[in-house]
């Protein structure tokens, strides 16, 4: 008898075995999991509100506490804000001169919604968002994983227009609720049972069918305004239906077993260091188990108090948002820089862990196949220009790191808008030219395998990346 080609993929093996066992990603089955090369391609975006410190050159704080490095593309020198990333120097790229054209006149308290979408959400009036780049990736890569994407934030939920508590938006521009409790996230990723899950899905499907049938009948009796509101509601229900269908597809596949020794699932933002580490660990485990290949994590909400304001407790400082308003007080730039430094430190810890983990398919490390970015939609004092962005990894995706890339013209030393401490500066005119951040997003999408030439109305890729 002729030898038959080995065509089993991991899911079929698990279903056919009849054993509730979570196997590692086996090289034998990798070729069928995600294109011929077998390597998963991952995307993660970490967002922090309130921008970063940009003192003027004349200020004694500039040398040590300005966020952007000093120097050229390869010979750049990290200040005290980012020097915690020095051990990862060859794995990171730092960008300046990028922003979304549609939001450059929007106050920083209102701009988080558009960081991953590039939409003209505006600073007031009617509001309409568009799809976020992570969800474009999720549409492409989500077919291969139990969860299309992992959406997290410190505050949770969706927030409100121009006060988003999530970075992820679907094709209709509707916000995707973020999870913020480590236990909830862990249970979503790694806790279930076949029989119970199937029964829950059946109940949910029945309830949704009943709801849709009754609301459609009701719709004929409503005013146009209420019909519009009802349609928005039904759109949200439709999103739930899609999730249910995906869950049904995976209900018979055993949940991966993971090592939980580094997790403190009861930690909240008030235990800032434990909370940060646990949330990053959950992203890492979701990638390691191939539960998802796309994740977003918003470290707070623009303009205000809330759980995220407690995160600065990690460095024994006051409310996170208040740090940006106190830069002219004694040690003000240092205090803001210290908090930004801590954010970079935790991102670096996550990146290092990806680097230290061999890719389960055998090609490089997990970091080689992951594009990780960390940034904000504000630079100095809520100015929606010159976004401070770091990316890491992606060596197998074609990204060349160990560089400080400056784009645009007229702000090579990052002094446009530097030193401002009030809305007078935000309203001021800035002559410097910047490149659309969407060019980087198109570049990322293409290297992750998404066939596209444009994003957010911008066509082309970012040169030198």
N, C-alpha and C positions, 0 to 999 in steps of 0.2 A: 504494500500500500504506500502511495506517495505521501511524503510529509506535507501536512497542511500548514499554510502560513499562520503564524500566531497573530490573530486579529482581535484578541480580547483587549478591551480597554479597562481601566481601573473600575469604572462603575459596574460594567457587566460582571466582572470578577466578583465584586462584593455582593451583588444581587444573587448571582448563581451559586455562590458558595454555601448559602444557608447558614452562615456563621456570622454572628454580630461582632465582627472584628474590624477595627479601623487599621488598614494597612498604610505603611508609608507610601509615598509616591515612588513606584517602582519603575526603573529605567526601561524594563521590558515593555511596559505599556505606554510609555511616554509619547511615542510617535503619533498616537491617535488622539492625544489630549488637546493639543493646540498647535496646529500646523505641523509640518514635517520635522522641524528642528526640536520640537518638544519643550522648549523653554517657555514658561509663562512670562507674559510682559505685564508689569505692574505699574500702577500710578497711585501716588499718595500726595495730598496737599494739606499742609498745616497752615492755618491762618491765625495771625495774632492782631488784635485791634490796636488802635491808638498810635500807630506809627512807631518811629524810633527817634533817638536823639541826634540832632544835626547842629551842633554849635558852630558859630562863625570861626574862621581861622584865627581871628584876633582874640578869641576867647581862650584862656589857658586850658579849658577842658577839651579843646578840639583834638589835640594830639592823642589823648587817651580815650576819650568817651564819645567821639563821633562814630556812628554805626558803620559807615562805608570805610573800606580799607584805604590806604594811601599807597600810591605807586602805580605801576603799570600792570599789563595783562598777566605777566608771569612773575614779576618781581614785587608784587604787592605785599604790603605789610599790614597785618591785622592789628586793629587797636584792641584795647582791653575788652571791648564789647564782644568781639568775635574770636579772640585768641584761644578760646576753649576748643575751637575747631582746627587749630594748627596741626594736631596729629592726623587729621583727615584732609589736609590741604590738597592732596592729589586726588581726592574723591569728590571735591565740591567745586562749584562755580558760583561766583557772586556777580549779580547783574545790577547795573544802574542805567537810568535813562529810558525806562519802560513804564508805560501807564496805558490806561484805556482812554482814547480820545473823547468818548461820549461822557466821561465823568470827571474831567479835569477841573471843571468849575463847581463840582459838588463838594460841599463841606464833608470833612472826614467822618463826622458823626453819622453820615447817611450813605456811606459808600461801600460797606462790606458786601452788600447784596450782589454787586456787579463784579467782584474780584475774579470769579471763575466764569462769568458769563460775558462780560464786556458790553452789557446792554445799557441803553440810555435810560436808566431808572430815574434819573433826575433828583433834584433836591426837594421838590414839593410838587403838588398837583397830582394828576393821574399817574398811575404806576403800572408798568408792564415789564416783566423780566423775560429772559429767554433761557435756553438750555445751558447748563454749566458743562465745562469741558470734561469733568470727571464722569458725567452721565453719558457723554458721547463715547467715552472709553468703555463705560459699563455696558452700553448697548452692544458693543463689539465683543468684549471679553466675558460678559456675564453669562453667556450660554454655557460656559465650561465650568462654572462654579455654582455652589448652592445659593450663594447670595451675590446678586449683581454688583452691589457695592455696600460698603460700610460707612454710614454717615453718623458722625459723632460731633458733639460740642460740649462745652462746660455747662451751658445754660439749658440745653435741650430744647426740643420742640422746633418751632419755626420762627418765633418772634413775630414781628410785623413788618410791613413795607418800610424799607430804609432802616430797619432795625432787626435785620435777620439774625437768627440764632442757628442758622444752618448755612453751609456753603453750597449745597447741592439743589439744583432746580431741574425739573423734568422738561420734556420737549415743549410743553405748553407754558413753560416759565413758572410753574407752581413749585413752591418750596417743598422739599422732601424733609419730613421731620427728622431731627437729629436725636440720637440717644446720648444720655449724659451720665447714666448710672452704670458703673462697671459691672455690677451683678446682672443687670438687665442685658447688657451687651454680651457678657459671657454666656448667659443662658440662651440668648438668641443664636449665638454661634455654635455652642457646643452641648446644649442640653435638650434632649427630646427622646421620645420612644416611638417606635413605629405604629403600634396600635393606637396609643393616645393621640399621636399627631394626626393620624388618618381620621379619627373621630372628630377632632377639633376642626380639621379642614372641612369635613362634611357639614358640620354645624355652621361654620362661617359661610360656606357657599350657599346653604339654604337660606340663611338670614339675609345675605346680599341679594339673592334672587327675589325674595319677598319684598325687600326694601325698594329695589329698582322698579318692580311691577307697580307698587303702590304709589311711589313718587311720580311716576310717569302719568298715572291716572290723575293725580292731584294737580300736575302741571297745567292741565287744561283749564283749571279754575282760578289760576293765579294771575296777578298783574304782570306786565312785562318786566318790571323791576324784580319782582319775586321769581319770575321764571328764569331770569339771568342768574340770580343767586342760587336757585335750585340747580341750574346747569353746572355751576361751579362745584356744587356739592356732588352731583353725579359724576363729574370728572374725577373728583377725589375717590369716589367709590370705584370707579373704573381702575384707578391705580391699585386699589386694594385687590380687585379681581385679578389683575396681572400678577401680583405677588402670590395670590392663592394658587394660580395656575402653575407658577414656578415651584412653589412649595410642594404641590402634588407630584411634580416630576421627580422630586428628590426624596419623597417620603419614605421610600424603601431603602435608601442608601444610608448606612450607619454613619452617625456623627463621628468625626475624628476625635481621638483621645489626645489631649495636650497636657503638657507639664504646667501646673498652676502654682509652682513654688514661688514665683516672682510676682504673683498677683495679690493685691489687697482689695478684694471685691467690695468691701464696705466703705472704702475711702471716698471722701467727697472733697470738693475744692478747699474746704477749711483745713484738710490735711494735705496741703499743696504738693509737697514732694512725693508723697505716696500716691496721690491721685494722678499726677503727671506720669509717673513711672508705670502705673497700672494701665492707663489709657494707651500709652505707647506700646506696652507689652501686648495688649489686646490686638492692636493693629499687626504687630509682628506675628502673633499666633495665627491670626486670620490669614496672613500670607503664607506662613509656613505650612499650614494645613490645607492650603489652596481652597479655603472656604470662600474667599473672594480675592480679586486682583485689583480692586479699586477701593480707596478709602479717602475720606476727608475728615479733618478734625479742626474745629474752630475753637480757639482758645479764649473766646469771650465775645461779648456783644459790644459794638461801637456805642458810644454815648451812654454810658451809664453804669449803674451799679448792678449787682447781681452776683451769682456764684463766682463768675470769673474774676471779680474784683478782689477776691480772696487769694488769688494765685500768687500775688506778690508776697504773701506770708512766707513763701518758700525762701525768700532772701531777707526776711525780717523788715519789710518796708510796709508803708501804708497802702491804701487802695490803689490798684493798678492804674485805673484811669486818672487818678489825681496826680500821678507821677509826671504826666505830660504837661500838667498845668503849673508845675512847681519847679521848672528847670532853672529859673533865675534865682531861686532861693539858695542858701548855702548848700553845697553838695547836690544841687538839683540835677545837673547833667550826669553826675556820677550815679545818683540813685536810679534815674531812668535807664542809664547804661547798664547798671548792675542787674536790673530786671530783664532787659533785653539779652544780656549775657546768659542769664539763667535759661531763658527760652532757647537760645542757641545751644546751650550745654545739653539740654534734654533731647533736642533734635539730633545732636551729635551722638548721644548715647544710642539712640534708635538706629542711626545710620551705621554706627560701628557694629551693632549686633547683626544687621543685615550683611555687613562685610565679613563678619566672622562665621557666617553660616553658609556652608557649601550649598549650592543649588541642588535640590533633590534630583534633578535630571542629570546632574553631573557636569554641566557647562558653567564654570565659574562659580561665583557666589550669588546669593540672593540679591545683593546690591547691584551686581552687574546687570541684572534683568529688571531692575526697579528704577523708575524715575521718581525721586522724592523731592518735593519743593516746600519751602518754608518762606512765608512772606506776609506782607500787609498791603492794603490799598492806600495807605498814608505814609508820608515820610515825616517831615517836620511839622509838628503841631497841627495835625488834621489836614494837611495839605495833600490833595489827591493827585500828586505828581511824583515821579521818580520813585516808584515802588521799591522798597528794600526787599530783594528776593535772593534766596540761596537755593540752588538745586544740588542734588547729590546722586551719584550712581549713574546707571544707564550705560555702562561701558560696552555691553553687548548690544546695545541699541544704537550705538554710534555717537554717544556723547563723549566729548573730550574735556576732562576736568582739570583742576589745578589752575584755574584762570579767573581773572577779574575782568569782566567784559563791560565796557562802557559804550552806550549807544546814544544816538542823537548828537546834537551840537549845542554848544554854549553853556554846558554845565559839567564840563569834564572833571571839575574839582568838587562837585556836589554842593555848591554854595548858593544855588538858586533856591530861595526860600529858607535857607539855613538861619538859625537863630531866632526865628519868629516865635512869639509866645502869646499871641492874641489873634483874633479874627481879622484884625487889620492886615496882618501878613497873608492870611488865607485869601482875602479879597484882592490883594495886590496883583499887579500884572507881572507875569514871568515870561521873559523873551526866549528862554531856552526851548529848543525843539527836542521832542522825544519820539521814540518808536512805539507803535502799538504793541501792547503785551500779547495781543492775539496772534502776532507773528510767531512768538514762542509757542503758543498753544498749537498752532498748525504744525509746527516742527515736531512737537511732542506727539501729536495725534498720528502723524505719518510714521514716526519711528516705532510707535506702538502697534502699527499695522492697520490703522484706520485710513481708508482711501478718501482723502479730502484735500482740497486746495485752499479752503478758506474757513474762517471761524469768526463769528460776530461781525460779519460784513467786511472782514479784512482778508484779502487774498495775498498769499505768499508765505515764505518762511523767514526765519530770523537768520541772517548771515553770521558766519563764524561760530555757530553753536555746534 
